[in-house]
């Protein structure tokens, strides 16, 4: 694989990341594995003693597990849509960030569905979902749609990586032989021939065209699980677009945070520039406004309708003694804060944008919690057992342990993938993608010495 000067610079700047693991990386890996181990122990207790050790009961049958599932699966939809749109429209500034969006899609799709399995009491009957599906159930649609979406997302990422695998294969990297052989296998004989480039571009375009509407469809199917249920606060026609824009919004925030972390860890200021954060910040601000509109519509129509059970949910959400403070945080930090940070030029800085995105992501997780728990605590029929532990939901330590284990798995996958492939695509970069807003002082600080072309030669 022959690289132009800019591609060679990008590769030389990142090759150390895939050649060495490093003490810091080992430290974070061990930290994440410890959390996963604690989560594994909590899962053992849940299987051995049953769901009685969780806060879920016959009344509140869903809790943190479903909140985490909706949150992570929504992030994956956003990653696929963002990556697909940037690829199809060939956005000049979007090339360096496409891979992070694609990685976010895959990692979220691996972690998210695991939380659905944690709600299952009988793992020995999981195969019934495929052998005896009920086509009337949105659950069945969701499983089939997510599986199809996962296969498409993996192929989309792999197609984007083939050229870089060829670069790793031909470079004289200081890596173990098994890793070199793996790069050679995954490159599938790619040499940069005109016919290979043409077929690869066509395949990527087709996958992007398929994944964008598929992501919207799968997000809508997930919303139908709620919208088709006769529950107060759920039975609504706006849940489809509400879930889609919520997924895009939270995913945009996670993408910004991931870019900021990678930029700091691997000194990628030259590729993840301030302009990237500003552009994504503008997108986040527009999505915040749309998400705020749907949130207001949800609250206003339920309040104005004055139906007994809808009113009960609204009272729970806005009562400071119950979920009022959570609702205030979800709306202020999840909607108003990002809009203000981006709208005010003085605060439209990279660190502020990343901080606002981080807080917004937490707020949207809280919002998912508020969608699920208050509704389940407001049954349509009077309850016979009114004990607090039955009426109210309170997550137990095994649920929190498994939640943090899921977050640790998410971060661990990101860490390991950054040691296997370059975060910024190498082969797809052109001189037109060179950051153009850097002043001479900043460029001198983050510049990369010219590369020698003989470092990467055809095998």
Buried (B, 14 or more C-beta within 10 A) or exposed (E): BBBBEBBBBBBBBBBEBBBEEBEEBEEBBEEBBEBBEBBEBBBEBBEEEEBEBBBBBEBBEBBBBBBBBBBBBBBBBBBBBBBBBBBEEEEEBBBBBBBBBBBBBBBBBBBBBBBBEBBEEEEEEEEEBEEEBEEEEBBBBBBBBBEBBBEBBBBBBBBBBBBBBBBBBBBEBEBEEEBBEBBBEBBEEBEBEEEBEEEBEEBBBEBBEBBBEBBBBBBBBBBBBBBEEEBBBBBBEBBBBBBBBBBBBBBBBBBBBBBBBBBEBBEBBBBBBBBBBBBBBBBBBBBBBBBBBBBEEBBEEBBEEEEEBBBBBBBBBBEEEBBBEBBEBBBEBBBBBBBBBBEEEEBBBBEBBBBBBBBBBBBBBBBBBBBBBBBBBBBEEEEEEEEEEBBBBEBBEBBBBBBBBBBBBBBBBBBBBBBEBBBBBBBBBEEEBBBEEBEEEBEEEBEBEEBEEEBBEEE
